[in-house]
Amino acid sequence: MNLSIANMTAIPYRDENETRNRLITEYLPFVKRIVHRMAVHLPSHVDVEDLIHAGVIGLIQSIDRYDPARDNTLATFAMFRIRGAVLSELRSRDVLSRSNRKKVREMQQTWIYLEQKLGREAEDSEVATELGMTAGEFEDVRRMAGFSFVSIDDMDSPSDGEKANLLSQLVSGEDQDALVSIRAQEIKTALAKAIDELSEKEKTVISLYYVDELTLKEIGAVMNLTESRISQIHSGAIIHLRKKLIRNGFLSN
């Protein structure tokens, strides 16, 4: 079955007599697809079944907390809850070692430093040289950076309460506190601008992966590229988006 956000949002929210188990069964393939798509970027030692379990917990929470009176559909609400639950599980497992996280941070900081110094986008080779890395070493760190997901916990907000309100605004689109609404709009605008500044291949991969919900293998077939090359393009796009958001003060480094 070919699942996508578009397909899932077409599923109406059931009336009060619909059982929770029926909804869980109905949306379970959505959980599995989200987890398997995310798992492509993770080390082989990460247990996919554990991530699916975390995703199911996120699904159950979304069903219990969903308010059909709001504008967003259950599928949209569930998508954020499922991904959030899986990301929380990954953070708790510390998928990257402390030393590898340090390397990723150093790469991001060096990239930003060089672009400020040069007044233009820095080339991979220039960043590698600045870091004193070989091309192979740099590519390993670049690949690991693809594991560094952009999440609400990275947002530059002073409190957990503000982060929760911001997430609610981003998911529902409903008016919250005026300052939260302004912040949410600023994030959307900054992210849209950052995406627009990506290369055409990166924009295509981001669109097919996050909007059309294709797997990397499916994207490779569409673009006539190997799955490993699509994975490389995706990681590069995530790196560029993160450093642009960091530079503009929306993410902590």
Contacts in CASP RR format, 6 or more apart in sequence:
PFRMAT RR
TARGET T0000
AUTHOR 0000-0000-0000
METHOD contacts of the structure
MODEL  1
MNLSIANMTAIPYRDENETRNRLITEYLPFVKRIVHRMAVHLPSHVDVED
LIHAGVIGLIQSIDRYDPARDNTLATFAMFRIRGAVLSELRSRDVLSRSN
RKKVREMQQTWIYLEQKLGREAEDSEVATELGMTAGEFEDVRRMAGFSFV
SIDDMDSPSDGEKANLLSQLVSGEDQDALVSIRAQEIKTALAKAIDELSE
KEKTVISLYYVDELTLKEIGAVMNLTESRISQIHSGAIIHLRKKLIRNGF
LSN
1 29 0 8 1.000
3 29 0 8 1.000
3 30 0 8 1.000
3 33 0 8 1.000
3 213 0 8 1.000
4 212 0 8 1.000
4 213 0 8 1.000
5 75 0 8 1.000
5 76 0 8 1.000
5 79 0 8 1.000
5 211 0 8 1.000
5 213 0 8 1.000
6 213 0 8 1.000
8 27 0 8 1.000
8 30 0 8 1.000
8 75 0 8 1.000
8 78 0 8 1.000
8 79 0 8 1.000
9 73 0 8 1.000
9 75 0 8 1.000
9 76 0 8 1.000
11 26 0 8 1.000
11 27 0 8 1.000
11 74 0 8 1.000
11 75 0 8 1.000
13 66 0 8 1.000
13 68 0 8 1.000
13 73 0 8 1.000
13 74 0 8 1.000
14 22 0 8 1.000
14 23 0 8 1.000
20 60 0 8 1.000
20 63 0 8 1.000
20 64 0 8 1.000
23 63 0 8 1.000
23 74 0 8 1.000
24 56 0 8 1.000
24 59 0 8 1.000
24 60 0 8 1.000
24 63 0 8 1.000
27 59 0 8 1.000
27 63 0 8 1.000
27 75 0 8 1.000
27 78 0 8 1.000
28 56 0 8 1.000
28 59 0 8 1.000
30 59 0 8 1.000
30 75 0 8 1.000
30 78 0 8 1.000
30 79 0 8 1.000
30 82 0 8 1.000
31 52 0 8 1.000
31 55 0 8 1.000
31 56 0 8 1.000
31 59 0 8 1.000
31 82 0 8 1.000
32 52 0 8 1.000
33 213 0 8 1.000
34 55 0 8 1.000
34 79 0 8 1.000
34 82 0 8 1.000
34 83 0 8 1.000
34 86 0 8 1.000
35 48 0 8 1.000
35 51 0 8 1.000
35 52 0 8 1.000
35 55 0 8 1.000
35 86 0 8 1.000
36 48 0 8 1.000
36 215 0 8 1.000
37 209 0 8 1.000
37 213 0 8 1.000
37 215 0 8 1.000
37 216 0 8 1.000
38 51 0 8 1.000
38 83 0 8 1.000
38 86 0 8 1.000
39 46 0 8 1.000
39 48 0 8 1.000
39 51 0 8 1.000
40 215 0 8 1.000
40 216 0 8 1.000
40 231 0 8 1.000
41 146 0 8 1.000
41 147 0 8 1.000
41 231 0 8 1.000
41 234 0 8 1.000
41 235 0 8 1.000
42 90 0 8 1.000
42 95 0 8 1.000
42 147 0 8 1.000
43 95 0 8 1.000
43 147 0 8 1.000
46 90 0 8 1.000
46 93 0 8 1.000
46 95 0 8 1.000
50 89 0 8 1.000
51 86 0 8 1.000
51 89 0 8 1.000
51 90 0 8 1.000
54 85 0 8 1.000
54 86 0 8 1.000
54 88 0 8 1.000
54 89 0 8 1.000
55 82 0 8 1.000
55 85 0 8 1.000
55 86 0 8 1.000
55 89 0 8 1.000
57 85 0 8 1.000
58 78 0 8 1.000
58 81 0 8 1.000
58 82 0 8 1.000
58 84 0 8 1.000
58 85 0 8 1.000
59 78 0 8 1.000
59 81 0 8 1.000
59 82 0 8 1.000
61 81 0 8 1.000
61 85 0 8 1.000
62 74 0 8 1.000
62 77 0 8 1.000
62 78 0 8 1.000
62 80 0 8 1.000
62 81 0 8 1.000
62 82 0 8 1.000
63 74 0 8 1.000
63 78 0 8 1.000
65 77 0 8 1.000
65 81 0 8 1.000
66 74 0 8 1.000
66 77 0 8 1.000
66 78 0 8 1.000
68 74 0 8 1.000
70 77 0 8 1.000
70 172 0 8 1.000
70 174 0 8 1.000
71 172 0 8 1.000
71 173 0 8 1.000
71 174 0 8 1.000
72 171 0 8 1.000
72 172 0 8 1.000
72 173 0 8 1.000
76 171 0 8 1.000
77 171 0 8 1.000
77 172 0 8 1.000
80 167 0 8 1.000
80 171 0 8 1.000
84 151 0 8 1.000
87 149 0 8 1.000
87 151 0 8 1.000
90 149 0 8 1.000
91 151 0 8 1.000
91 153 0 8 1.000
95 147 0 8 1.000
96 104 0 8 1.000
96 144 0 8 1.000
96 147 0 8 1.000
96 148 0 8 1.000
100 141 0 8 1.000
100 144 0 8 1.000
101 148 0 8 1.000
103 141 0 8 1.000
103 144 0 8 1.000
104 141 0 8 1.000
104 144 0 8 1.000
104 145 0 8 1.000
104 148 0 8 1.000
105 253 0 8 1.000
106 131 0 8 1.000
107 127 0 8 1.000
107 131 0 8 1.000
107 138 0 8 1.000
107 141 0 8 1.000
107 142 0 8 1.000
107 145 0 8 1.000
107 239 0 8 1.000
108 145 0 8 1.000
108 239 0 8 1.000
108 242 0 8 1.000
108 243 0 8 1.000
108 246 0 8 1.000
108 253 0 8 1.000
109 253 0 8 1.000
110 127 0 8 1.000
110 130 0 8 1.000
110 131 0 8 1.000
111 122 0 8 1.000
111 127 0 8 1.000
111 239 0 8 1.000
111 243 0 8 1.000
112 243 0 8 1.000
112 246 0 8 1.000
112 247 0 8 1.000
112 253 0 8 1.000
113 130 0 8 1.000
114 122 0 8 1.000
114 126 0 8 1.000
114 127 0 8 1.000
114 130 0 8 1.000
115 121 0 8 1.000
115 122 0 8 1.000
115 243 0 8 1.000
115 247 0 8 1.000
118 126 0 8 1.000
124 138 0 8 1.000
124 142 0 8 1.000
125 135 0 8 1.000
127 138 0 8 1.000
128 134 0 8 1.000
128 135 0 8 1.000
128 137 0 8 1.000
128 138 0 8 1.000
131 138 0 8 1.000
133 141 0 8 1.000
142 232 0 8 1.000
142 235 0 8 1.000
142 236 0 8 1.000
142 239 0 8 1.000
143 231 0 8 1.000
143 232 0 8 1.000
143 235 0 8 1.000
145 235 0 8 1.000
145 236 0 8 1.000
145 238 0 8 1.000
145 239 0 8 1.000
145 242 0 8 1.000
146 234 0 8 1.000
146 235 0 8 1.000
146 236 0 8 1.000
146 238 0 8 1.000
146 239 0 8 1.000
148 238 0 8 1.000
148 242 0 8 1.000
149 238 0 8 1.000
150 238 0 8 1.000
150 241 0 8 1.000
150 242 0 8 1.000
150 245 0 8 1.000
150 251 0 8 1.000
152 163 0 8 1.000
152 166 0 8 1.000
152 167 0 8 1.000
152 170 0 8 1.000
153 163 0 8 1.000
154 251 0 8 1.000
154 252 0 8 1.000
155 163 0 8 1.000
155 166 0 8 1.000
155 187 0 8 1.000
155 250 0 8 1.000
155 251 0 8 1.000
155 252 0 8 1.000
156 249 0 8 1.000
156 250 0 8 1.000
156 251 0 8 1.000
156 252 0 8 1.000
157 163 0 8 1.000
157 166 0 8 1.000
157 183 0 8 1.000
162 180 0 8 1.000
165 176 0 8 1.000
165 177 0 8 1.000
165 180 0 8 1.000
166 180 0 8 1.000
166 183 0 8 1.000
166 184 0 8 1.000
166 187 0 8 1.000
168 174 0 8 1.000
168 176 0 8 1.000
169 176 0 8 1.000
169 180 0 8 1.000
169 181 0 8 1.000
169 183 0 8 1.000
169 184 0 8 1.000
170 184 0 8 1.000
170 187 0 8 1.000
170 188 0 8 1.000
173 184 0 8 1.000
175 181 0 8 1.000
176 184 0 8 1.000
186 250 0 8 1.000
187 250 0 8 1.000
190 244 0 8 1.000
190 245 0 8 1.000
190 248 0 8 1.000
190 250 0 8 1.000
191 241 0 8 1.000
191 245 0 8 1.000
193 244 0 8 1.000
194 240 0 8 1.000
194 241 0 8 1.000
194 244 0 8 1.000
194 245 0 8 1.000
195 203 0 8 1.000
195 206 0 8 1.000
195 241 0 8 1.000
196 203 0 8 1.000
197 240 0 8 1.000
197 244 0 8 1.000
198 206 0 8 1.000
198 237 0 8 1.000
198 240 0 8 1.000
198 241 0 8 1.000
201 223 0 8 1.000
201 233 0 8 1.000
202 233 0 8 1.000
202 236 0 8 1.000
202 237 0 8 1.000
202 240 0 8 1.000
203 237 0 8 1.000
204 223 0 8 1.000
205 219 0 8 1.000
205 223 0 8 1.000
205 230 0 8 1.000
205 233 0 8 1.000
205 234 0 8 1.000
205 237 0 8 1.000
206 234 0 8 1.000
206 237 0 8 1.000
208 214 0 8 1.000
208 218 0 8 1.000
208 219 0 8 1.000
208 222 0 8 1.000
209 216 0 8 1.000
209 219 0 8 1.000
209 234 0 8 1.000
214 222 0 8 1.000
216 227 0 8 1.000
216 230 0 8 1.000
216 231 0 8 1.000
216 234 0 8 1.000
217 227 0 8 1.000
217 230 0 8 1.000
219 225 0 8 1.000
219 230 0 8 1.000
220 226 0 8 1.000
220 227 0 8 1.000
220 229 0 8 1.000
220 230 0 8 1.000
223 230 0 8 1.000
225 233 0 8 1.000
242 251 0 8 1.000
245 251 0 8 1.000
246 252 0 8 1.000
246 253 0 8 1.000
END
